[in-house]
Amino acid sequence: MNLDAKIIDSVFSRDGLVPVIIQDACTLRVLMLGYTNREAFELTVKTKTAWFYSRSRRALWNKGETSGNFLHVREICADCDVDTLLYVCEPEGPTCHTGEASCFFNKIM
């Protein structure tokens, strides 16, 4: 994974958390939305599995740590404003804690 230090510094130059969209590498389906900080991002790059910052627990967490449903990160992109990240992943099992493949299953329209 090639890392562009200027983009990374720009993403984490603001205070607070950065939203991360998780997309399935094979189906391109959006699987979930999480939040990261620099520490969680660095763990993601190091381990090639998705790490997040839990706003409710105020702690880092590795997706799949307890369920075994890891998200194997294949690519990381920043959006045009460099304020949101996209992790393209190969999911190992369902992504949602409900057992659904994606967290986005509550159809509104």
C-alpha positions as CSV (number, residue, x, y, z in Angstrom):
1,M,0.0,0.0,0.0
2,N,1.6,3.3,-1.1
3,L,1.1,6.0,1.4
4,D,1.1,9.6,0.4
5,A,2.3,11.4,3.5
6,K,1.0,14.8,2.4
7,I,-2.5,13.5,2.0
8,I,-2.4,11.6,5.4
9,D,-1.1,14.8,7.2
10,S,-3.9,16.7,5.6
11,V,-6.6,14.2,6.6
12,F,-5.4,14.3,10.2
13,S,-4.6,18.0,10.4
14,R,-8.1,18.8,11.8
15,D,-9.2,18.1,15.3
16,G,-11.6,15.3,15.9
17,L,-12.3,12.1,14.1
18,V,-12.3,11.2,10.5
19,P,-15.2,9.3,8.9
20,V,-14.4,6.1,7.2
21,I,-16.6,4.4,4.6
22,I,-16.0,0.7,4.2
23,Q,-16.6,-0.8,0.7
24,D,-16.5,-4.4,-0.3
25,A,-13.6,-4.9,-2.8
26,C,-15.5,-7.5,-4.8
27,T,-19.1,-6.3,-4.8
28,L,-18.4,-2.5,-4.3
29,R,-21.3,-2.5,-1.8
30,V,-21.0,0.0,1.0
31,L,-20.7,-2.1,4.2
32,M,-20.4,0.4,7.1
33,L,-19.4,3.8,8.3
34,G,-16.9,4.2,11.1
35,Y,-14.6,6.8,12.6
36,T,-10.8,6.8,12.9
37,N,-8.1,8.8,14.4
38,R,-4.4,8.8,13.5
39,E,-3.6,5.9,15.9
40,A,-6.4,3.7,14.5
41,F,-5.4,4.6,11.0
42,E,-1.7,3.7,11.7
43,L,-2.9,0.3,13.1
44,T,-5.0,-0.3,10.0
45,V,-2.0,0.3,7.8
46,K,0.3,-1.8,9.9
47,T,-2.1,-4.8,10.3
48,K,-4.0,-4.5,7.0
49,T,-7.3,-4.9,9.1
50,A,-9.7,-2.1,9.8
51,W,-9.3,-0.3,13.1
52,F,-11.7,2.4,14.3
53,Y,-12.2,4.7,17.2
54,S,-15.4,4.0,19.1
55,R,-17.2,7.2,20.1
56,S,-19.3,5.4,22.6
57,R,-16.5,3.5,24.3
58,R,-13.9,6.2,23.7
59,A,-11.4,3.5,22.7
60,L,-9.8,1.9,19.7
61,W,-11.3,-1.3,18.3
62,N,-10.3,-3.7,15.6
63,K,-13.3,-4.8,13.5
64,G,-13.6,-8.6,14.0
65,E,-11.6,-8.7,17.3
66,T,-14.5,-10.4,19.1
67,S,-16.7,-11.7,16.2
68,G,-13.9,-13.0,13.9
69,N,-15.5,-11.0,11.1
70,F,-12.4,-9.0,10.1
71,L,-12.2,-6.4,7.4
72,H,-9.0,-7.0,5.3
73,V,-8.0,-3.6,3.9
74,R,-6.8,-3.7,0.3
75,E,-6.9,0.0,-0.5
76,I,-7.3,3.3,1.2
77,C,-8.4,6.5,-0.5
78,A,-9.3,10.0,0.6
79,D,-12.2,12.0,-0.9
80,C,-11.7,15.2,-2.9
81,D,-11.9,17.4,0.3
82,V,-9.5,15.1,2.1
83,D,-11.8,14.9,5.1
84,T,-13.2,11.4,4.6
85,L,-11.5,8.1,4.0
86,L,-12.6,5.0,2.0
87,Y,-11.3,1.6,2.9
88,V,-11.8,-1.0,0.2
89,C,-11.9,-4.3,2.0
90,E,-12.4,-8.0,1.7
91,P,-14.8,-8.8,4.6
92,E,-14.4,-12.1,6.5
93,G,-18.0,-12.8,7.3
94,P,-20.8,-10.3,7.8
95,T,-19.9,-6.7,8.6
96,C,-22.9,-5.6,10.7
97,H,-23.2,-6.7,14.3
98,T,-26.7,-7.9,13.5
99,G,-25.3,-10.5,11.2
100,E,-26.2,-8.7,8.0
101,A,-23.6,-8.4,5.3
102,S,-23.9,-4.6,5.4
103,C,-25.0,-2.1,8.0
104,F,-27.1,-0.5,5.3
105,F,-30.1,-2.8,5.2
106,N,-32.9,-0.6,6.5
107,K,-34.5,0.5,3.2
108,I,-36.3,3.8,3.5
109,M,-37.2,4.5,-0.2
